[in-house]
């Protein structure tokens, strides 16, 4: 702590000295710098120890990332949003007054430079400075260059510092932006319309999760941050839009883990006159295409485990997966009493009123889910755990639903939509009647949604894909916090 305090003191003293010399520590006059990434190709033809004789001068601005001073000359690396470039500063070229002020600059300062290109005798492309300008004085030191910023909590809590010193962190978030752009491109090219739905809702719905609650003063009513946009997107199907999607922020008042953050991003899309089979085909096409566009291959590695994303993907019903992967006896799955007993034997605690459908789902999560490494669609979820999905016409105990699993985690959830308002009302009411102490089930049903269905919603299928988990997969990131710029954190000690 004492060392840090001394460094901060030294920085402030330098800043005061520069300010007294007339240097503007936080200026706003350096305009239109050239992106470093555009400059680098311009010097490729130069031989070592040769200058660009074209007479062209370049202007760059960025953060000083390293500094080597040699008395009458210095080298430092400048980093902008695109790349790094070495800068060469000479006293005889800049003038003694400017150079003496430059010697008070620190690693971390944001500066502007103008000069011409040359290559050092080691062949490194550099810019020989003819002018130097302080743009922003850094009052805090960056982490020591050889160790970087390795403390995980500090990286998440001070993401700005992580982005400054860890190039791999910047690349993850650049890829995240690219993945979202490509998703929009994929859906737009297939006739989907991007829409926006409320983030504050009078009745939380569309998923089973404990919501965050707030209060609207002017209306004197409680509102809930949305746990899912589903019921509003399906209202748009009622209204006549046939293909809609939203890339949305959802909020669920749940614990933190490597896979969960209370604020997260989802893609949800709905298509009229389609079934869950259509969305399996669409999802397979979209995710495999995304992988190829982002990584250059459909064969990727996630945390050392090879994953093959090339179609076709495996498709199993939940019961098939429990037999083939979970090792259960098919006869047990056909006996409701035996299934309930097996769940209890495996240490699964079921809420009062839970039936064999819930027991099978819990057994699946315990025995199968983590073993699904390559992409696998699990279909035929029990109606008991799927209150918004259409019942299967041949077996009403299951629904026309799938979940997609990759690397042992759920990536997507989809189903053929329930559009029978009577059935929907009954399922909502049954869910509320049996909620007990389950805070993830809201005690008030969304009657306006049922009313919308009474006007008639076309047959349709809908899907939600976890953007954060998809980005984790395609960037080989071990934790959801690695792909969220500002993940939720506990307060710092003393904060």
N, C-alpha and C positions, 0 to 999 in steps of 0.2 A: 504493500500500500504506500510505503514511504517513497519507494522508487517511482511509482506512478505519479505521486504528488509532485516529486521533483521534476519529472519530465513535463508535467502540465505547467508547472511554474516556469520552466525554461522556455516552453513554447509561448507562453503569454509575454514573457520578457522580450523574446524575439519579435513578437507581433507589435509590441509597444515601440520597440526600436525602429522597426520598419515604418510604422505609422508616423513617428516623429521625423523620419527622413522624407516624408511626403508620399509614401507608397499607399495607395488605396488597397486596403486588405480585402474588401468585398466589392470589387468593381463590376460594372456591367457594360463595358465598352468594347470587349473583344468579340467581334462579329464574324459570322460565316466561316467557321473553321472547316478544313477539308477532313473528311473521315479518314482515319489512318489506313483502314482496309483498302481505300481507293488509291492511296499513295504508294503502298508497297509494290504493286506491279510496275510502277513507273521507274523503279530503280533496279529491276532485275537484271538489266543488261550491263550494269556498271561492273567494272573489274575492281578488285581490292585496291584501296588507296587512290581511287579515282572519284572525281566530282562530276556531277551532272553539269555539262557545259551548255545546256539548252538555254540557260538564263532564267528558267522558271523557278519561282519561289512558292513555297507551300506554307499554309497557315494551319496549325494544329492546336487543339486544346484538350486538356485532360488532367488526370491526377498523376503526380510524381510518385512512382512506385519503388524506385531505388535511386541512390545517389552515390557517385564516386568523385571526390574532389582531389585535385592534384596541385593546388596552389594557383597556377595561372590558367588552368583549364579544368573542366569537369565533364563527366558523362552522367546522364540520368535517363531513366526509362519513363516514358509518358504513356498512360493508358487512357483511351477513350472508350466509348461504348462498343467499338468494333474490334480494336486490336491494340497492340503495344508497339512503340517505336522508340529507338534510342535517340537521344538528343545530345549534341556536342556543343558545349559552351566554352568560348575562348575569351580571355580578358582583352586581348589586342583587337578582337573583332567587335566585341560588344562595348568596349570602353570601360575604363577603370571604375567609374562611378556606378554604372549599371552592374558590373560584375561584383563589386563589393556588396551591393544590396542582394544580388542573387545568392551570395554565399550564406545569407541568413535564411534562405528557403529551407524547407524541411520535406522529408518524405511524407506524402499525404496532402501536400498543397495542390490546389487546382490552378493551373497556369496556362498561359497562351504563348505560343512560340511561332516565329516566322523564320524561314531559312531555306537553304537548298540542300538537295540530297547528295550523299556521297557514301562510299563504302570504306569501312576501316580496313586495316591490314589483315584482320581476321575474317573479313568478308561480311560483316554485319552492316546491313543498311541503316543509315543514320541521317539525321537532319542537323546540319550545321547552323546554329542559331545566329541570326542577324538582329533579331529583337526578342526580348523576353518581357512578359507582363504577368504580374500577380493578378489572379482572378478571385480566388478564395483562399484565405489563410486557414490551414487546419490547426486547430488548437489542441487536438488530441493525437498521440502517436498511433500509428498502425501496429498490428501485431508484428513481432520479430520475423523477418522475412524467411528465415530458414525453417521455422516451425509453422508459420501461417496461423490460421484460425482453426484449431482442431477441436476445441471444446464444443460438444454438440449443443448443450443448452445455450451457450453464448451465440452460436451460429443461428439458432432459431429465434432467440430473443432480440439479437441485434443483426437482423438480416441484412441491413445496409452494409455492415462491416463484412459479413460473409460474402456479399456480392463484390465488394471491393477487392478482397484478397484471394478469393477462391474461384478461379476461372471455371472449374467444373460446376459450381453452383449456378453461375450465369448461364452456362450451356443448358442445364436442366430447365430453367425457366424460359429460355428462348425456345426450347423444344416444346414446352407446354403451350406457349403461344401458337407455335406452328401446328400442333395437334388440334387445337380448337379451331384454328383457321381452316384446316383441312376438313374437319367435321362439317363445318358450315358449307364448305364447297361441295362436299359429297351430297349433303341433303338438299342444298339449293339446286344442284344439277338434277335431282330426282323430283323436283316439283314441290318440295316442302316449303312452307312459309314460316319464317321465324317470328315469334310473338313474345309478348311480355304479359305476365299475370301477377296478381297481387302477392307481395311478400308479407303483408300483414293481413291476416284472415280472421273473421269472427268465429269460425269453427275450423280447427285444424283437421285435415283429412288427407287421404291419398296414400297413407302409410301408417304403420303402427310404431309410434315413437312419442316420447314425452316432449311436449313443445316448450319453447320459451314464451313467457307471458309478459305483456306490457299493457298500458292503459292509455286510451285516447281521451285527453281532458275535455276537448270541445264536445265530443259525442257522449262523454261519460260512459264509456264502455270498454271492456277488456278486449284486447286483440292478441293474436298469437302469431309469432314468426313462423312462416310456413315450414312444414316438415316435408312437403312435396307439392308440386303444382298440378298434380294429376286431375283433380276434380274440376279445375278451371279449364284446363286444356280440353277435357272432354265436353265441357259446356260449349266450346268453340266448334266441336263436331256437330253438336245439336244445332248450332247457328248456321251451319252450311259450309264451313271450311273443312276440306277433306284431308289435308295433310298439313300438320302443324308441328313445330318443335320449339323448345326453349332450352337454352343453356342457362341454368339458374342456380342461385345460391339458396341452399336449404339450411335449416337450423334445427338441431335435435339435442335436447338437454340430456346428454348421455356422457359416459366416461370417455377418457382419452386413451388411445392406444396407438400402435404403429399403423393401424388401419382406420382409426376413427378420430375425427376432429369435429367438435360441435357445430362448426360452420364449414360447409363443403359444397362442392360444385357437382351438379348433375346435368346430364343431357336427358331430356324426356321428349319423345316424339310419338305421334298418334296418326294412324292412317285409316280412313274409312274404307269399307269393303275389303278388308284384309284380315288374315288370321295370324295366329302366333307362328305358324309354319312360314308365312311370308317374311316375318320379322327375323326368324332364325336365319333365313337365306340372306337377308339384308345385313344383319349383324356380322355374319361370317365374311361377307364381301367387304364391309366397311372396315372392320378391325384388321383384317389381313392386308388390305390396301394401305391403311394407315401405317402399319408396321413397315411395309416396304418403302413407303415414302419417307418415313422418319429415320429408319435404321438402315435402309438399303437391302433388307432381307426379310423373309418370313421365318427364318430360323434365328432365334435370338437366344440370349442367355439372361436368366434372371437370378441374381445372387448365386452364380455358379452352377445353376441348374439349366440345362438346355430345354428350350420350349419351341415346339414347331407350330407356327400359326398358319401354315398353308392349308387351305380347304382340301377336302371336306373335313368337318369336325365331328367328333363322336357325339351321338345322341342316345341318351338312355332315359327311361322313365325312372322316377325315384325308387320304385320297388326293384327294378332291374339293377340299379346301382347298389342298393342295399344287399342284394344277393351276390352280384358279380364282384363288387369291390369291398363291401362291408362284411361279406361272409355269412350272412344270415340264411336261415332255412326258409325257403318259400312258404312252407306250411305255417310257420310262425306269423308271417305277414298276412296270411289269410284268416287268422284267428284274432279277433279284436282283443279278447281277454289275454291271449298270449303276448301280444304286442305291448299291451299296457304293463304286463308283468315284467317283460324284458327291459322296458325302459326304466322301471323302478330298480331292477337288478343292476343296471348300468349306472345307477346313481343319478338319474334324471328326475328332477323334481317338477311335477306338473301342477299347474294351477287347478283349483276345484272347477269341475265342469269340462276340463280338457278331455278329448276323446282320442281314439286310435290314430286319427289323422295328425294330431299334434305330436303324439308319441313317435310316429314314423318320421316326422320332420326333425324332431330332436335326435333321433337315432342316426339319421342321415348326417346331421351336422357333427355328431360325435365320431361316427365310424367312417364316413366317406369323404366329406368336404375337403379336408386337407390333403387327400391323396389324388385330387383331380389337378394334375400339373398341366398337361396339354389341354387345349380348349375342349370343354365338354358341356353340352346342353343337357340339363336335367329337366325332364318334363313331367307332366301329370302330378302336380302338387295337390295334396288333399284340399277339398273345398273348405274344410274347417279352418285352414290357415291362409285362405285366399279370398277375402270378403269382396273383392272388386272384380274377380275373374269369372269368366263364363264357365258354367258347368259343362263337362264333357257329355255329349248327347248319348253316348253308349254306356258311360259309367258316371252317374251324377255324384259319386263320392270324390271324384277328382276333377280338376279344372284343366282347361286348355291354356296351360301356363308353362313357361320355362324360366330357368335361371342359368346364366352362363358362368362357368367357373374356369379360371386360369390361375396356375400356381397356387392352388388350394384356397382361393378366395373368390367371393362373388364379384363379378364385374358388371353383370346386367340382370335385369328382372323384367319379364314381359309376359303378356297374356292376351288372348282374345277377350275383348271387353264385355262385361256384363251390361246389357242395355235394356233388361226387363226391369221396369221401375218397381214392380210388386216384389220380385225376388230380391232386388237390391234393398228395399226398405226392410224386408224381413231379416236379411243378413246383418244390416246395420243394427237393428233392434236386438237380434240374438247376441251380437258381439257386446253390446252395451249391457245386456242382462247378465252376461257371464263374465264381465270384466273383473269383478271382485276388487282387489286392491291394486290391480295392474294400472299404473299411471300412464302406460303407453297407449292405452285405449281411452279416447275422449268420451266423457259421459253424455255428450249431446251430439245427436246425428245431424248431418247437413241436409236439412229438409229442402233447401233450395235446389240442391243437386238432384234430389229425387224428383222434384217438380220439373227440372230441365229434362230428365229422362222421360217424364210423362208426355212431353211434347214430341218425343221420338228422336233417338240417336241412332244413326245408321250402324249396321254391324261394323266392327272396327277392331284393330289391334293396337296396343300401345306398349312402350318400352322405356325403361330408365337405365342409363349407363353411368356409372360412377366415374366422372372425369379424373378425379384425383388418383383413383386406383389404376385407371388406364394409363395415366402419365407415369405412375410408379413403374408399371410393367415395361413401358417403352423407353424409359430412361434408366432402368436397372436401379431404382431407388428403393432402399429397404424400408423406409418409413414414410407415412403420409405427410409428415412434417417437412420432409425433404422436397416436396413438390407444392407446398402451400407457402406463399411468400411470407405471410405473417400468421403462423399457427397460434392457436390459443395456448397461453402459458400461465402458470401460477405467478402471482406477483413476486417480484424480487424481494429478498429479505430487506426490511426497512423501507420498502416502497409505500 
